[in-house]
Amino acid sequence: MLEKRKPLPIHEAVGKIMDIKIDQETEIVPLKDSLNRFLAEDIKAKHDVPHFNRSPYDGFAIRAEDTRLAETGNSIEFEVIEKLAAGTVAEKKVGPFQASRIMTGAQMPDGADTVIMLELVKTYEKNNKDYISIKRKQHSGENVSFKGEDAKQGELLVQKGTIINPGVVAVLATFGYHQVKTAKKPVIGLFATGTELLEVSEELVPGKIRNSNAHMIQAQAERAGAEAKYYGQLPDDIDICYSAIKQALTEVDILITTGGVSVGDYDIMPDIYKRLEADVLFNKVAMRPGSVTTVAKLDRKILYGLSGNPSACYVGFELFVRPVIRTKLFSDKPHLRREEAWLNVDFPKANPFTRLIRGNLSFEQGKLRAEPSGLDKSSVVMSLAGANALIVLPSGTRGYQKGDIVDVLLLEDYEGSKGAFKGV
């Protein structure tokens, strides 16, 4: 007798997963190895940046009040009393009608309150002394980078859970973080089920297909910030599968299987969940593709049974696995970022379930526009290569037309979103 499954709305399925207590661990890595890791602590300014007033240009440090009469027809002369390279500190105070030659990044000398750029002055020598003349009035503070204008001591600069990009690396280096506290990458165990599968290196034979799902999921896991561990293929043998999965669960944080979660004669994952005594949170979702997605909990581990169809497998990962990974990485926006876009094509077919179309976004005439990136079937692979978003078409309508405004979920985005699906 076939198992009767009740489809769960997407937002309820996501909510059941996110209600699980998700462990978060940290580890210290050298700054040079921190790129693309996720911060496990807030980064605050340890000191003002800059921590002294400095010049942003090559020029001359002077007193602005001495330039009040400077104009095209009236040049003002200044004696150059000192030369300041970056990294040096002035020994002389700038007095009336005096100037210090200053390089970019050098600390402002006492007495000076403005910098006139090198190209605006005339330089010359007189009586064995260096002089400049200017024909432009300067204002106090002009061309000066002031202490603390970039960052104030104690200011929150980068939030916990942020991915470390080159700009964040620069911030960390500025404040002396040669060791960085990062989120420990969760380990994702991965099995592919099905005797019809061939490894990528094997030649095609009748009735067989190459295993694309395992490599796709591995790449998705790494894109999300996790470490993926591929355990290989499992045959349609419940005893072999059970033993292999039970062992793998001792080594990983999350376990994913692809295929074997439907209700066919050879779909054995539901029986394995029973043997493991795992708590099945749901085994059907009101969505296309991926309606047979199954999620179970065993102690502190989460088990995902994703569809064997490539596009369904892909979508199931992004909706249900990615948020857990990002939560483990201390993100407070673990879900795919949601935006609105204008449809570029018609979708006249009504659907009882919410449809998630692999789509491509583009800007046209100032609007974000969405269209399918390929054939809209759960078994296809090629539409995934050009997809940078999932187009969300909620159920309960008579279809959608070109020009309709719809929600899209961004696939290549690191900002994320706080909320899960609402009402679909």
C-alpha positions as CSV (number, residue, x, y, z in Angstrom):
1,M,0.0,0.0,0.0
2,L,1.4,3.4,-1.0
3,E,2.1,5.9,1.7
4,K,-0.3,8.8,1.7
5,R,1.6,12.1,2.1
6,K,0.2,15.4,3.0
7,P,2.0,18.3,1.3
8,L,3.3,21.1,3.6
9,P,3.4,24.7,2.4
10,I,7.0,25.9,1.8
11,H,7.0,28.4,4.6
12,E,5.8,25.8,7.1
13,A,8.4,23.3,5.9
14,V,11.2,25.9,6.3
15,G,9.8,26.9,9.7
16,K,10.0,23.3,11.0
17,I,13.7,23.1,10.0
18,M,14.6,26.5,11.5
19,D,12.9,25.6,14.8
20,I,15.6,23.0,15.3
21,K,18.3,23.9,17.7
22,I,21.2,24.5,15.3
23,D,24.7,24.2,16.8
24,Q,27.3,26.8,16.1
25,E,31.1,26.2,16.5
26,T,34.1,28.5,16.0
27,E,37.7,28.1,15.1
28,I,40.7,30.5,14.8
29,V,42.4,30.8,11.4
30,P,45.3,33.0,10.3
31,L,44.3,36.2,8.5
32,K,45.9,34.9,5.3
33,D,43.5,32.0,5.3
34,S,40.4,33.9,6.3
35,L,39.1,34.9,2.8
36,N,35.5,33.5,2.2
37,R,35.2,32.3,5.8
38,F,32.4,33.7,8.0
39,L,33.1,35.9,11.1
40,A,32.2,34.4,14.4
41,E,32.4,37.7,16.3
42,D,31.5,41.4,15.7
43,I,34.5,43.5,14.6
44,K,34.7,46.8,16.4
45,A,37.3,49.5,15.9
46,K,40.1,49.1,18.4
47,H,41.3,52.7,17.8
48,D,40.4,55.7,15.7
49,V,41.2,55.5,12.0
50,P,43.2,57.4,11.1
51,H,44.6,57.8,14.6
52,F,46.1,61.2,13.8
53,N,45.3,64.1,11.4
54,R,47.0,63.4,8.1
55,S,47.3,64.7,4.6
56,P,45.4,62.9,1.8
57,Y,47.6,64.5,-0.9
58,D,51.1,65.6,-1.8
59,G,51.3,69.3,-1.1
60,F,52.1,71.9,1.6
61,A,50.6,72.2,5.1
62,I,49.9,75.8,6.0
63,R,47.6,78.0,8.1
64,A,44.3,78.8,6.3
65,E,44.1,82.3,7.8
66,D,47.3,83.3,6.0
67,T,45.5,82.7,2.6
68,R,42.6,85.0,3.2
69,L,43.9,87.6,0.7
70,A,45.1,85.1,-1.9
71,E,43.5,85.4,-5.3
72,T,44.4,85.3,-9.0
73,G,45.9,88.8,-9.0
74,N,47.5,88.5,-5.5
75,S,49.9,85.7,-4.6
76,I,50.9,85.0,-1.1
77,E,54.4,83.8,-0.2
78,F,55.3,81.1,2.3
79,E,58.6,79.9,3.6
80,V,59.1,76.1,3.5
81,I,60.5,75.1,6.9
82,E,60.4,71.3,6.8
83,K,59.7,68.2,4.6
84,L,57.5,65.5,5.9
85,A,57.4,62.0,4.4
86,A,54.7,59.5,5.3
87,G,55.6,57.8,8.6
88,T,57.5,60.8,9.9
89,V,56.5,63.3,12.6
90,A,57.1,67.0,12.3
91,E,59.8,68.6,14.4
92,K,58.7,72.2,13.7
93,K,55.5,74.0,14.3
94,V,54.0,75.9,11.4
95,G,53.9,79.6,12.1
96,P,52.5,82.6,10.1
97,F,53.3,82.4,6.4
98,Q,55.2,79.2,6.9
99,A,54.7,75.8,5.1
100,S,55.7,72.2,5.6
101,R,56.2,70.1,2.4
102,I,54.0,67.1,3.2
103,M,53.5,63.8,1.4
104,T,50.3,61.7,1.2
105,G,49.6,60.0,4.5
106,A,51.9,62.1,6.6
107,Q,50.8,63.4,9.9
108,M,49.8,67.1,10.0
109,P,52.3,69.3,11.7
110,D,51.3,71.5,14.7
111,G,50.0,74.9,13.7
112,A,48.8,73.9,10.2
113,D,45.1,73.3,9.5
114,T,44.9,72.9,5.8
115,V,46.9,71.4,2.9
116,I,47.2,73.0,-0.5
117,M,47.8,70.5,-3.3
118,L,51.2,70.5,-5.0
119,E,49.8,71.4,-8.4
120,L,48.3,74.7,-7.1
121,V,51.6,76.2,-5.9
122,K,54.6,77.8,-7.4
123,T,57.9,76.7,-5.9
124,Y,61.2,78.6,-6.0
125,E,64.4,79.3,-4.0
126,K,65.4,82.7,-2.5
127,N,68.3,83.5,-0.3
128,N,69.2,79.8,-0.1
129,K,65.7,79.0,1.3
130,D,62.7,77.3,-0.3
131,Y,59.5,79.2,-0.8
132,I,56.1,78.7,-2.4
133,S,53.5,81.2,-3.5
134,I,49.8,80.6,-3.9
135,K,46.9,82.4,-5.5
136,R,44.0,80.5,-4.0
137,K,42.2,81.0,-0.7
138,Q,42.2,77.9,1.6
139,H,39.7,77.0,4.3
140,S,40.5,75.5,7.6
141,G,40.3,71.7,7.4
142,E,40.5,71.6,3.6
143,N,42.4,68.6,2.3
144,V,42.9,67.1,5.7
145,S,41.9,63.6,6.8
146,F,40.9,64.0,10.4
147,K,41.5,61.6,13.3
148,G,38.6,59.1,13.5
149,E,36.9,60.2,10.3
150,D,37.1,56.7,8.9
151,A,36.3,54.8,12.1
152,K,35.8,55.8,15.8
153,Q,37.2,53.6,18.6
154,G,34.4,51.1,19.7
155,E,32.4,51.6,16.5
156,L,30.8,48.4,15.1
157,L,32.4,47.8,11.7
158,V,31.5,44.3,10.5
159,Q,28.8,42.1,12.0
160,K,29.2,38.5,13.1
161,G,28.1,36.1,10.3
162,T,29.5,38.3,7.5
163,I,31.5,36.6,4.8
164,I,35.1,37.7,4.8
165,N,35.8,39.4,1.5
166,P,38.9,41.4,0.5
167,G,37.5,44.5,2.0
168,V,36.9,42.8,5.4
169,V,40.4,41.4,5.2
170,A,41.6,45.0,5.0
171,V,39.6,46.0,8.0
172,L,40.9,43.1,10.0
173,A,44.5,43.9,9.1
174,T,44.0,47.6,10.0
175,F,43.1,46.6,13.6
176,G,45.8,43.9,14.0
177,Y,43.7,40.7,13.6
178,H,46.5,38.4,12.5
179,Q,44.3,35.6,13.9
180,V,40.6,35.6,13.1
181,K,37.7,34.0,15.0
182,T,35.6,32.3,12.3
183,A,32.6,30.0,12.1
184,K,33.7,26.4,11.9
185,K,32.5,25.0,8.5
186,P,29.7,22.5,9.0
187,V,30.5,19.1,7.5
188,I,27.9,17.9,4.9
189,G,27.8,14.2,4.2
190,L,26.5,13.2,0.8
191,F,25.2,10.0,-0.7
192,A,23.7,9.4,-4.1
193,T,21.2,6.5,-4.3
194,G,20.2,4.4,-7.3
195,T,21.7,1.5,-9.2
196,E,21.1,3.5,-12.4
197,L,24.0,5.9,-11.6
198,L,27.4,5.9,-13.2
199,E,30.4,7.8,-12.0
200,V,31.4,10.8,-14.0
201,S,34.5,9.0,-15.5
202,E,32.4,6.0,-16.7
203,E,31.2,5.6,-20.2
204,L,27.4,5.7,-20.8
205,V,25.5,2.5,-21.3
206,P,21.8,1.8,-22.0
207,G,19.6,2.5,-18.9
208,K,22.3,4.3,-17.0
209,I,23.0,8.0,-16.3
210,R,26.0,9.8,-14.9
211,N,25.8,11.0,-11.3
212,S,25.5,14.8,-11.6
213,N,23.6,15.4,-8.4
214,A,26.4,14.5,-6.0
215,H,28.8,16.9,-7.6
216,M,26.2,19.6,-7.9
217,I,25.3,19.4,-4.2
218,Q,28.9,19.4,-3.3
219,A,29.4,22.6,-5.1
220,Q,26.3,24.2,-3.6
221,A,27.4,23.2,-0.1
222,E,30.8,24.8,-0.7
223,R,29.2,27.9,-2.1
224,A,27.0,28.2,1.0
225,G,30.1,27.9,3.2
226,A,30.2,24.3,4.2
227,E,32.6,21.4,3.8
228,A,31.2,18.6,1.7
229,K,32.2,15.0,2.1
230,Y,31.0,12.7,-0.7
231,Y,30.6,9.1,0.5
232,G,29.8,7.7,-3.0
233,Q,26.8,5.8,-4.4
234,L,24.4,3.5,-2.6
235,P,22.7,0.6,-4.3
236,D,18.9,0.0,-3.9
237,D,19.7,-2.3,-0.9
238,I,18.2,-1.3,2.4
239,D,20.7,-3.1,4.6
240,I,23.8,-1.7,2.8
241,C,22.3,1.8,2.8
242,Y,21.3,1.7,6.5
243,S,24.8,0.6,7.6
244,A,26.6,3.2,5.4
245,I,24.3,6.1,6.5
246,K,24.5,5.1,10.2
247,Q,28.3,5.2,10.0
248,A,28.4,8.5,8.1
249,L,26.2,10.2,10.7
250,T,29.0,9.8,13.3
251,E,31.2,11.9,11.1
252,V,29.0,14.8,9.8
253,D,26.7,17.6,10.9
254,I,24.2,17.2,8.1
255,L,23.5,14.2,5.9
256,I,22.1,14.5,2.4
257,T,20.9,11.7,0.2
258,T,19.7,12.3,-3.4
259,G,17.0,10.0,-4.8
260,G,15.1,7.2,-3.1
261,V,12.6,9.4,-1.3
262,S,9.5,8.9,-3.6
263,V,7.0,6.1,-3.2
264,G,8.3,3.7,-5.9
265,D,9.3,0.1,-5.3
266,Y,13.0,1.0,-5.0
267,D,12.6,4.2,-3.0
268,I,14.1,3.0,0.3
269,M,14.9,6.2,2.3
270,P,11.6,6.3,4.2
271,D,12.3,2.8,5.6
272,I,15.9,3.8,6.6
273,Y,14.6,6.8,8.5
274,K,12.3,4.4,10.4
275,R,15.2,2.1,11.2
276,L,17.3,5.0,12.4
277,E,14.3,6.1,14.6
278,A,14.7,9.6,13.1
279,D,12.0,12.1,13.6
280,V,10.6,12.9,10.1
281,L,9.6,16.6,10.1
282,F,7.9,16.4,6.7
283,N,8.0,14.2,3.6
284,K,6.1,16.3,1.0
285,V,6.2,20.0,0.2
286,A,3.6,21.9,-1.8
287,M,6.1,23.0,-4.5
288,R,7.3,22.1,-7.9
289,P,9.9,20.8,-8.4
290,G,10.9,18.9,-5.3
291,S,7.6,18.0,-3.8
292,V,9.0,14.7,-2.4
293,T,11.7,16.5,-0.4
294,T,12.0,14.8,3.0
295,V,13.7,16.2,6.2
296,A,14.3,14.3,9.4
297,K,16.0,14.9,12.7
298,L,18.2,12.5,14.6
299,D,19.6,13.8,17.9
300,R,21.5,17.0,16.8
301,K,21.8,15.9,13.2
302,I,19.6,16.8,10.3
303,L,18.9,14.4,7.5
304,Y,17.8,15.5,4.0
305,G,16.3,13.3,1.4
306,L,16.4,15.3,-1.8
307,S,14.8,14.3,-5.1
308,G,16.9,12.4,-7.6
309,N,15.8,14.8,-10.3
310,P,18.6,17.4,-10.8
311,S,16.5,20.6,-10.8
312,A,14.3,19.4,-7.9
313,C,17.5,18.4,-6.0
314,Y,19.0,21.8,-6.6
315,V,15.9,23.7,-5.5
316,G,15.5,21.6,-2.4
317,F,19.1,22.3,-1.3
318,E,18.7,26.1,-1.7
319,L,15.4,26.3,0.2
320,F,16.0,23.8,3.0
321,V,19.7,23.1,3.5
322,R,21.3,26.5,2.8
323,P,19.5,28.3,5.7
324,V,20.9,25.7,8.2
325,I,24.4,26.1,6.9
326,R,24.2,29.8,7.0
327,T,22.8,29.7,10.5
328,K,25.7,27.5,11.6
329,L,27.9,30.2,10.1
330,F,26.4,32.8,12.5
331,S,24.4,34.6,9.8
332,D,21.2,36.4,10.9
333,K,20.1,36.4,7.2
334,P,20.3,32.7,6.3
335,H,17.7,32.5,3.6
336,L,18.0,33.4,-0.1
337,R,17.6,37.1,-0.7
338,R,14.2,38.0,-2.0
339,E,13.5,40.7,-4.6
340,E,10.7,41.6,-7.0
341,A,11.0,41.4,-10.8
342,W,8.9,41.7,-13.9
343,L,8.2,38.6,-15.9
344,N,9.5,38.6,-19.4
345,V,7.4,35.6,-20.5
346,D,3.9,34.1,-20.0
347,F,3.2,31.2,-17.6
348,P,-0.4,30.4,-18.5
349,K,-0.5,27.0,-16.9
350,A,-2.2,26.9,-13.5
351,N,-0.5,24.8,-10.8
352,P,-1.9,23.5,-7.4
353,F,1.6,23.8,-6.0
354,T,4.0,26.8,-5.8
355,R,6.4,26.7,-8.8
356,L,10.1,27.6,-8.5
357,I,11.4,28.3,-12.0
358,R,15.1,28.3,-12.6
359,G,15.6,31.8,-13.9
360,N,17.9,34.4,-15.3
361,L,17.6,38.0,-14.1
362,S,18.6,41.1,-16.1
363,F,18.1,44.8,-16.0
364,E,16.1,46.3,-18.8
365,Q,14.8,49.9,-18.9
366,G,15.6,50.3,-15.3
367,K,13.6,47.2,-14.2
368,L,14.7,43.8,-12.9
369,R,13.3,41.3,-15.3
370,A,13.1,37.5,-15.0
371,E,12.7,34.7,-17.5
372,P,13.4,30.9,-17.4
373,S,17.1,30.0,-17.9
374,G,16.0,26.8,-19.8
375,L,13.5,24.0,-20.0
376,D,11.2,24.0,-16.9
377,K,11.2,20.3,-15.9
378,S,12.5,18.8,-12.7
379,S,14.6,16.3,-14.5
380,V,16.6,18.8,-16.6
381,V,20.1,19.9,-15.9
382,M,20.9,22.5,-18.5
383,S,18.6,25.2,-17.1
384,L,20.8,25.2,-13.9
385,A,23.9,26.4,-15.6
386,G,22.4,29.8,-16.5
387,A,20.3,30.3,-13.4
388,N,21.0,33.1,-11.1
389,A,17.6,33.1,-9.4
390,L,14.5,31.1,-8.6
391,I,11.3,32.7,-9.9
392,V,8.5,32.1,-7.4
393,L,5.0,31.5,-8.9
394,P,2.6,30.9,-6.0
395,S,-0.3,28.4,-6.5
396,G,-3.9,29.3,-6.6
397,T,-3.8,31.4,-9.7
398,R,-4.9,31.0,-13.3
399,G,-1.3,31.5,-14.5
400,Y,1.0,34.5,-15.0
401,Q,1.5,36.8,-17.9
402,K,4.5,38.8,-19.2
403,G,4.7,42.0,-17.2
404,D,3.4,40.5,-13.9
405,I,5.5,41.4,-10.9
406,V,6.8,38.3,-9.0
407,D,9.2,37.4,-6.3
408,V,12.6,36.1,-7.2
409,L,15.2,34.4,-4.9
410,L,18.8,35.3,-5.7
411,L,21.2,32.4,-5.9
412,E,24.5,34.2,-6.3
413,D,24.0,36.6,-3.4
414,Y,25.8,36.7,0.0
415,E,23.6,39.2,1.7
416,G,20.7,36.8,2.3
417,S,17.4,37.5,4.0
418,K,16.0,37.2,7.5
419,G,12.6,35.8,6.6
420,A,11.6,32.5,5.1
421,F,8.7,32.1,2.7
422,K,5.5,33.8,3.7
423,G,2.2,32.2,2.8
424,V,3.3,30.0,-0.1
